[in-house]
Amino acid sequence: MMFYRNQALRPYNTLALPAYAEAFVTVTSDAELVSALQWARAEHLPVVPLGQGSNVVLAGDINALVLRQETRGIQILERGATSVALRVAAGENWHEFVQWSLHQGYYGLENLALIPGTVGAAPIQNIGAYGVDLQSVLLQVHARKIVDEEQVVLNNAACAFGYRESIFKSELKDEIVITAIDLQLSLHPSVKTSYPDLEKYFKKYHLEEPTPHEVFDAVVNIRRSKLPEPSSEPNAGSFFKNPLVSPEFAEKLVEKYPSLPCYMQGDGRVKVAAAWMIDHCGWKGYRYHDVGVHTEHALVLVNYGNSSGAQLLSMASDIVGSVYEHFGIRLEIEPRLYGTSA
């Protein structure tokens, strides 16, 4: 384990934004994690955990120890007649883990295929896609406190999950480092295909009773058709959350904009399509110098060259203002923000 000073972070974030970390380390075990946290405390540096940098925006340099986790391991905790409980290390690649689970005959994650990032980052955002979110299969989150390396375990309820929200983005933000998660997956296929994009896909290919493998393939194909590869067009996936509004407010919006997609949620609120609103405001495909909105997906902001975090966030602010002016809804940025511009 090596500590590096003044480390360039452009290779470690999928937006390829230029920034430097005061210190940087990669850990591959729990023992190395403990040592890294102790080193940071001795150096009087805060700690910023970093997975694969797929859901962060670096506004500028980070005056902290940036800790990159590459811990590995999948453990079967319990196998019953209908389900299996797994413990998965934080450094595992999420999509590769979804593939692995499907090949093992463990079902429930196929709708979450091709989401970039690590397993450890998944609970932070309560990742979700195509009608499924992590909350529905998560048992526990294991972590260490940054302040004293104490081990902590949070059950599902303690994680305070919401739409792209969790306790790890509020009370526990920058307080802990997630080390592993426990999941409960089904041993019997039970696919969820009610999401509109999936319904269209299966109707197109005449698949009336798709298997979990076919759902996985459908999600991968749909995502690849909509979202650019960060290796060729640096991005952080969906940049804005789909806002949740009251049924009364949604009704007024649809009266004025009949084609605005809205989806009733389990808590009684209505999810409104942020991409549609951004597109309606004329932002889709817009580009200013090296930053722009993707031509195929209005939720994706792209760094086309040497854009800085400050430039990207300036465009994001303009988009937020434009949507608010038209629809009376203030969009929230989905990725986490780190660093300060000079």
C-alpha positions in Angstrom: 0.0 0.0 0.0 1.5 3.3 -1.1 0.4 6.9 -0.3 0.7 9.5 -3.0 0.8 13.2 -2.7 -0.8 15.7 -5.1 -2.3 12.8 -7.1 -4.1 13.7 -10.4 -7.7 12.4 -10.3 -8.6 12.7 -14.0 -8.1 8.9 -14.5 -10.3 8.1 -11.5 -13.6 9.8 -12.4 -15.7 8.9 -15.4 -16.3 12.6 -16.3 -12.5 12.9 -16.7 -12.5 16.2 -14.8 -9.1 17.6 -13.8 -8.5 17.7 -10.1 -5.8 16.8 -7.6 -6.0 15.0 -4.3 -3.8 16.1 -1.4 -3.2 12.4 -0.8 -4.3 9.2 -2.5 -4.2 5.5 -1.6 -5.6 2.3 -3.0 -6.7 -0.4 -0.4 -7.2 -4.0 -1.2 -8.1 -5.4 2.3 -9.8 -4.4 5.5 -6.4 -4.3 7.3 -5.1 -1.8 4.7 -8.3 0.3 5.1 -7.7 0.5 8.9 -4.0 1.5 8.3 -5.1 4.2 5.7 -7.7 5.7 8.1 -5.0 5.8 10.9 -2.6 7.5 8.5 -5.1 10.1 7.5 -5.8 10.9 11.1 -2.1 11.3 11.9 -1.8 13.7 8.9 -4.9 15.6 10.0 -6.6 14.9 6.6 -10.3 14.1 6.1 -11.1 11.0 4.1 -13.0 10.8 0.8 -13.9 7.3 -0.3 -13.9 6.7 -4.0 -15.1 3.7 -5.9 -14.8 3.9 -9.7 -15.7 7.6 -9.8 -18.8 7.0 -11.9 -21.2 9.1 -9.8 -19.1 12.0 -8.7 -18.4 15.5 -9.9 -15.0 17.0 -9.0 -15.6 20.7 -8.7 -11.9 21.1 -8.1 -9.0 19.9 -6.0 -9.7 17.7 -2.9 -7.9 18.6 0.3 -8.2 15.1 1.8 -7.0 11.5 1.5 -8.9 10.1 -1.4 -9.3 6.4 -0.7 -9.9 4.1 -3.6 -11.3 0.7 -2.6 -10.4 -2.4 -4.5 -11.4 -5.1 -2.0 -12.7 -8.3 -3.5 -14.8 -11.2 -2.3 -18.3 -12.8 -2.5 -19.4 -15.0 0.4 -22.5 -17.2 0.7 -23.9 -16.5 4.2 -26.9 -18.7 4.1 -28.7 -20.7 1.4 -32.4 -21.7 2.0 -35.1 -23.3 0.0 -36.1 -20.2 -1.8 -33.3 -17.6 -1.3 -29.6 -17.1 -0.7 -27.9 -14.4 1.4 -24.6 -13.1 0.1 -21.9 -10.8 1.5 -20.1 -8.8 -1.2 -17.0 -6.7 -0.8 -17.2 -3.0 -1.5 -14.6 -3.1 -4.2 -16.3 -5.6 -6.5 -17.5 -4.2 -9.8 -21.3 -3.9 -9.6 -22.1 -5.0 -13.2 -19.7 -8.0 -13.0 -21.4 -9.0 -9.7 -24.8 -8.8 -11.3 -23.6 -11.1 -14.1 -22.1 -13.5 -11.6 -25.2 -13.7 -9.6 -27.3 -14.4 -12.6 -25.0 -17.2 -13.7 -25.2 -18.7 -10.3 -29.0 -18.8 -10.5 -29.4 -16.0 -7.9 -32.2 -13.7 -9.2 -33.4 -10.2 -8.4 -30.6 -8.0 -9.8 -31.1 -8.4 -13.5 -32.9 -5.0 -13.9 -29.8 -3.3 -12.3 -27.4 -4.5 -15.0 -24.8 -2.2 -16.5 -25.0 0.4 -13.7 -21.4 1.6 -13.4 -19.5 1.7 -10.2 -18.6 -0.5 -7.3 -20.8 -2.6 -4.9 -19.8 -0.3 -2.0 -21.2 2.7 -3.8 -24.5 1.1 -4.5 -26.2 1.8 -1.1 -25.2 5.4 -1.1 -27.4 6.2 -4.1 -29.8 3.4 -3.4 -29.2 2.5 -7.1 -32.2 1.7 -9.2 -33.3 1.1 -12.7 -36.2 -0.3 -14.7 -38.5 -0.7 -11.8 -36.1 -2.2 -9.2 -33.8 -0.6 -6.6 -31.2 -1.9 -4.2 -33.4 -1.3 -1.2 -35.6 -4.3 -2.2 -32.8 -6.9 -1.8 -30.4 -5.3 0.7 -30.1 -6.8 4.2 -27.2 -5.0 5.8 -24.4 -2.5 5.1 -21.0 -3.1 6.8 -18.7 -0.1 7.3 -15.9 1.4 9.4 -16.0 4.8 11.0 -13.5 7.2 9.6 -12.9 8.8 13.0 -11.7 5.7 14.9 -12.0 2.7 12.5 -14.9 1.2 14.5 -16.9 -1.4 12.7 -20.6 -0.6 12.2 -23.5 -2.6 10.7 -26.7 -0.9 9.5 -29.8 -2.9 8.6 -32.1 -2.0 5.8 -34.3 0.3 7.9 -31.3 2.1 9.4 -30.1 3.1 5.9 -33.0 5.5 5.5 -33.4 4.6 1.8 -35.4 6.8 -0.5 -35.3 7.6 -4.2 -31.6 8.0 -4.9 -31.2 8.7 -1.2 -29.8 7.1 1.9 -28.3 8.0 5.3 -24.9 7.8 3.6 -25.7 11.0 1.7 -26.9 12.8 4.9 -26.0 12.0 8.5 -23.2 9.6 7.6 -21.8 11.5 4.7 -18.0 11.5 5.0 -18.3 9.7 8.3 -17.9 6.1 7.3 -16.3 3.9 4.6 -18.6 1.1 3.4 -16.7 -2.2 3.4 -19.3 -4.8 2.3 -23.0 -5.3 1.8 -25.3 -8.2 2.5 -28.0 -9.1 -0.1 -30.8 -11.6 -0.2 -31.5 -12.9 -3.7 -34.1 -15.4 -4.9 -33.4 -18.9 -6.1 -36.6 -18.9 -8.2 -37.0 -16.6 -11.3 -39.5 -13.8 -10.8 -38.9 -11.1 -13.3 -40.2 -7.5 -13.2 -41.0 -6.2 -16.6 -43.6 -3.5 -16.0 -41.2 -0.6 -16.7 -42.3 1.1 -20.0 -39.0 0.7 -21.8 -38.9 -3.0 -20.9 -42.5 -3.5 -22.0 -41.7 -1.9 -25.4 -38.6 -4.0 -25.8 -40.3 -7.3 -25.1 -43.3 -6.4 -27.3 -40.9 -5.5 -30.1 -39.2 -8.9 -29.9 -42.4 -10.9 -29.1 -41.2 -12.1 -25.7 -44.3 -12.7 -23.6 -42.6 -14.4 -20.7 -39.0 -13.3 -20.6 -36.5 -15.1 -18.4 -34.2 -13.3 -16.0 -31.4 -13.7 -18.6 -33.6 -12.0 -21.2 -34.4 -9.2 -18.8 -30.7 -8.7 -18.2 -29.9 -8.7 -21.9 -32.8 -6.2 -22.5 -31.6 -3.8 -19.8 -28.0 -4.0 -21.2 -29.2 -3.3 -24.8 -31.5 -0.5 -23.8 -28.9 1.2 -21.6 -26.2 0.9 -24.3 -28.6 2.4 -26.9 -29.3 5.5 -24.7 -26.2 6.1 -22.6 -22.7 6.9 -24.0 -19.7 5.0 -22.9 -17.6 7.1 -20.5 -14.4 5.9 -22.2 -15.4 7.6 -25.4 -17.7 10.4 -24.1 -16.8 11.1 -20.4 -20.0 11.3 -18.3 -21.5 10.4 -15.0 -24.7 8.8 -16.2 -27.9 10.5 -15.2 -26.9 13.9 -13.9 -30.3 14.9 -12.4 -32.8 13.1 -10.4 -36.4 12.7 -11.6 -38.3 15.0 -9.3 -41.1 13.8 -7.1 -44.2 16.0 -6.8 -47.7 15.9 -5.4 -50.5 14.4 -7.5 -52.2 17.8 -7.6 -49.0 19.5 -9.0 -48.5 16.7 -11.5 -52.1 17.1 -12.7 -51.6 20.8 -13.3 -48.4 20.0 -15.2 -50.0 17.4 -17.4 -52.9 19.8 -18.2 -50.3 22.2 -19.6 -47.9 19.6 -21.0 -50.0 16.5 -22.0 -47.1 14.5 -23.2 -45.0 14.9 -20.0 -44.3 11.4 -18.7 -45.4 11.0 -15.0 -45.3 7.9 -12.9 -47.3 7.3 -9.7 -45.1 6.1 -6.8 -45.8 3.8 -3.8 -45.7 6.7 -1.4 -48.4 8.7 -3.2 -46.1 11.1 -4.9 -45.6 11.3 -8.7 -42.3 11.0 -10.4 -41.8 13.4 -13.3 -39.4 12.8 -16.2 -36.5 15.2 -15.9 -35.1 14.3 -19.3 -38.4 15.3 -21.0 -38.4 18.7 -19.3 -34.7 19.3 -20.1 -35.4 18.4 -23.7 -38.5 20.6 -23.8 -36.4 23.5 -22.7 -34.1 23.0 -25.7 -31.0 21.6 -23.9 -30.7 18.2 -25.5 -27.7 18.2 -27.8 -26.6 21.7 -26.6 -22.8 22.2 -26.4 -20.7 25.1 -25.1 -17.0 24.7 -25.7 -16.0 21.3 -24.1 -19.2 20.7 -22.1 -22.6 19.7 -23.3 -25.8 17.7 -23.0 -25.8 14.4 -24.9 -27.6 14.3 -28.2 -29.5 11.1 -27.3 -30.2 11.5 -23.6 -31.0 14.9 -22.0 -30.1 13.7 -18.5 -26.4 13.0 -19.5 -23.9 15.8 -19.3 -20.7 15.2 -21.2 -17.1 16.5 -20.9 -16.1 16.6 -24.6 -12.5 17.7 -23.9 -10.8 19.7 -21.2 -13.9 21.0 -19.3 -13.4 21.7 -15.6 -15.8 20.8 -12.9 -16.7 24.4 -12.5 -17.7 24.7 -16.1 -19.8 21.6 -16.0 -21.6 22.8 -12.8 -22.2 26.2 -14.4 -24.1 24.5 -17.3 -25.9 22.3 -14.8 -27.0 25.4 -12.9 -28.3 27.0 -16.1 -30.3 23.8 -16.9 -31.8 23.8 -13.4 -32.8 27.5 -13.8 -34.3 26.9 -17.2 -36.5 23.9 -16.0 -37.6 25.9 -12.9 -38.6 28.8 -15.1 -40.7 26.6 -17.4 -42.1 24.0 -15.0 -41.8 25.4 -11.4 -39.6 22.4 -10.5 -36.1 22.7 -9.2 -34.0 19.7 -10.4 -31.5 18.1 -8.0 -28.0 16.9 -9.1 -27.7 13.2 -8.7 -23.9 12.7 -8.5 -22.0 13.6 -5.3 -19.9 16.8 -5.5 -16.4 17.0 -4.1 -13.6 19.5 -4.3 -13.4 23.2 -4.6 -12.4 25.3 -7.6 -9.6 27.7 -7.4 
